[in-house]
Amino acid sequence: MGLLEAFFYIIPGIFVVGGVLGLYKTLKRSSQISRTWRHGRTAEARCLRSYTRTSGGGGDTSVTTTLHHVYEFTTAEGRVVRFDEASGRSTVVEGDFVTVYYLPEHPEGATSRPPAQGSLAVGTGCSVAFFVVFIGFALAFIVGAHFAFSAADGFAP
């Protein structure tokens, strides 16, 4: 196996691993939020800070801005918990009080998103579809490269 051939296996392999990790992270967070809404407790939390995080913008790429909020609340057991949540509501500003949902065994995984199982399912489904297609293309590329290099080896003098 030459260096060029290894390149055509390693790079798509890295894409497959990245896609699987993204898929795992998406399903894990979606499951956590759903479980929190169904079996969790509620508490009143105060928005301590809101900020934006930007990414992209290099060359001709677009810039993506994500709104974050830092919330603090006290659990029913009296524990003070602070957490950062991305993609929050733009109407929440520093000092506002919101209802948060949390699991007693994992209050750091709280969310301020109001329960919306249908919306969560659609968003998760779209993310899963994206990752499955992404992984599928990477695997197809690996298989295509394998057949191309196998065919080329058959014609070598």
C-alpha positions as CSV (number, residue, x, y, z in Angstrom):
1,M,0.0,0.0,0.0
2,G,1.5,3.3,-1.1
3,L,1.2,6.6,0.7
4,L,-1.4,7.9,-1.8
5,E,-3.5,4.8,-1.3
6,A,-3.3,5.2,2.5
7,F,-4.4,8.8,2.2
8,F,-7.6,7.6,0.5
9,Y,-8.4,5.3,3.4
10,I,-7.2,7.4,6.4
11,I,-8.9,10.7,5.6
12,P,-12.4,9.3,4.9
13,G,-11.8,7.0,8.0
14,I,-11.3,10.1,10.1
15,F,-14.6,11.5,8.6
16,V,-16.4,8.3,9.6
17,V,-15.1,8.5,13.2
18,G,-16.1,12.2,13.4
19,G,-19.5,11.4,12.0
20,V,-20.0,8.5,14.5
21,L,-18.9,10.8,17.4
22,G,-21.3,13.5,16.2
23,L,-24.1,11.0,16.0
24,Y,-23.4,9.7,19.4
25,K,-23.3,13.2,21.0
26,T,-26.5,14.2,19.3
27,L,-28.4,11.1,20.4
28,K,-27.0,11.4,23.9
29,R,-28.0,15.0,24.4
30,S,-31.4,14.5,22.9
31,S,-32.1,11.5,25.2
32,Q,-30.9,13.6,28.2
33,I,-33.2,16.5,27.4
34,S,-36.2,14.2,26.7
35,R,-35.6,12.3,30.0
36,T,-35.2,15.6,31.8
37,W,-38.5,16.9,30.5
38,R,-40.3,13.7,31.4
39,H,-38.8,12.7,34.7
40,G,-37.0,15.8,36.0
41,R,-37.8,18.6,38.4
42,T,-38.2,22.3,37.8
43,A,-36.5,25.2,39.5
44,E,-36.4,28.9,39.0
45,A,-33.0,30.0,37.6
46,R,-31.5,33.4,37.1
47,C,-29.7,34.3,33.9
48,L,-26.3,35.5,35.1
49,R,-24.8,36.3,31.7
50,S,-25.5,36.0,28.0
51,Y,-22.9,36.0,25.3
52,T,-22.4,35.0,21.7
53,R,-19.8,32.7,20.2
54,T,-18.9,33.1,16.5
55,S,-17.2,30.6,14.2
56,G,-16.3,30.6,10.6
57,G,-15.7,33.6,8.5
58,G,-12.3,32.6,7.1
59,G,-12.0,33.2,3.4
60,D,-15.4,32.9,1.7
61,T,-17.1,30.9,4.5
62,S,-20.1,32.2,6.4
63,V,-20.0,33.3,10.0
64,T,-22.2,31.4,12.5
65,T,-23.2,33.1,15.8
66,T,-24.5,31.1,18.7
67,L,-26.2,32.7,21.7
68,H,-25.3,31.3,25.1
69,H,-26.8,31.9,28.5
70,V,-25.3,31.1,31.9
71,Y,-27.9,30.2,34.5
72,E,-27.8,29.5,38.2
73,F,-30.4,27.7,40.3
74,T,-30.8,25.9,43.5
75,T,-31.9,22.2,43.5
76,A,-34.5,20.9,45.8
77,E,-31.7,19.5,47.9
78,G,-30.2,23.0,48.3
79,R,-27.3,22.6,45.9
80,V,-26.4,25.7,43.9
81,V,-25.8,24.8,40.2
82,R,-24.5,27.0,37.4
83,F,-24.7,25.8,33.8
84,D,-24.1,27.2,30.3
85,E,-26.6,26.6,27.6
86,A,-26.1,27.2,23.9
87,S,-28.9,28.3,21.4
88,G,-31.0,29.9,24.0
89,R,-33.9,32.3,23.6
90,S,-32.9,35.7,22.4
91,T,-35.5,37.4,24.6
92,V,-33.8,36.2,27.8
93,V,-31.3,38.8,29.1
94,E,-29.0,39.1,32.1
95,G,-31.1,39.2,35.4
96,D,-34.2,37.4,34.0
97,F,-35.7,34.5,35.8
98,V,-36.6,31.4,33.8
99,T,-37.9,27.9,34.6
100,V,-35.2,25.2,34.2
101,Y,-35.7,21.4,34.0
102,Y,-33.1,19.1,35.6
103,L,-32.6,15.6,36.8
104,P,-31.7,15.3,40.5
105,E,-28.8,12.9,39.8
106,H,-27.4,15.2,37.1
107,P,-28.4,18.9,37.7
108,E,-25.5,20.1,35.5
109,G,-27.4,18.8,32.5
110,A,-30.3,21.2,33.1
111,T,-32.1,22.9,30.2
112,S,-34.1,26.1,30.0
113,R,-35.9,24.9,26.9
114,P,-39.6,24.5,27.5
115,P,-40.8,20.9,26.8
116,A,-41.4,20.3,23.1
117,Q,-41.0,16.6,22.4
118,G,-42.1,17.0,18.8
119,S,-39.6,19.7,18.0
120,L,-36.8,17.8,19.7
121,A,-37.7,14.7,17.7
122,V,-37.7,16.6,14.4
123,G,-34.4,18.3,15.2
124,T,-32.8,15.1,16.3
125,G,-34.1,13.3,13.2
126,C,-32.6,15.9,10.9
127,S,-29.2,15.7,12.7
128,V,-29.3,11.9,12.6
129,A,-30.1,11.9,8.9
130,F,-27.3,14.3,8.2
131,F,-24.7,12.2,10.1
132,V,-25.9,8.9,8.4
133,V,-25.6,10.5,5.0
134,F,-22.2,12.0,5.9
135,I,-20.9,8.6,7.2
136,G,-22.4,6.8,4.2
137,F,-20.6,9.1,1.7
138,A,-17.3,8.6,3.6
139,L,-17.7,4.8,3.6
140,A,-18.7,4.8,-0.1
141,F,-15.6,6.8,-0.9
142,I,-13.5,4.2,1.0
143,V,-15.1,1.3,-0.9
144,G,-14.7,3.2,-4.3
145,A,-11.1,3.9,-3.5
146,H,-10.5,0.3,-2.6
147,F,-12.0,-1.0,-5.9
148,A,-10.1,1.7,-7.9
149,F,-6.8,0.7,-6.3
150,S,-7.6,-3.0,-6.6
151,A,-8.3,-2.5,-10.3
152,A,-5.1,-0.4,-10.8
153,D,-3.1,-3.2,-9.1
154,G,-4.5,-5.7,-11.6
155,F,-3.1,-3.6,-14.5
156,A,0.3,-3.0,-13.0
157,P,3.2,-4.4,-15.2
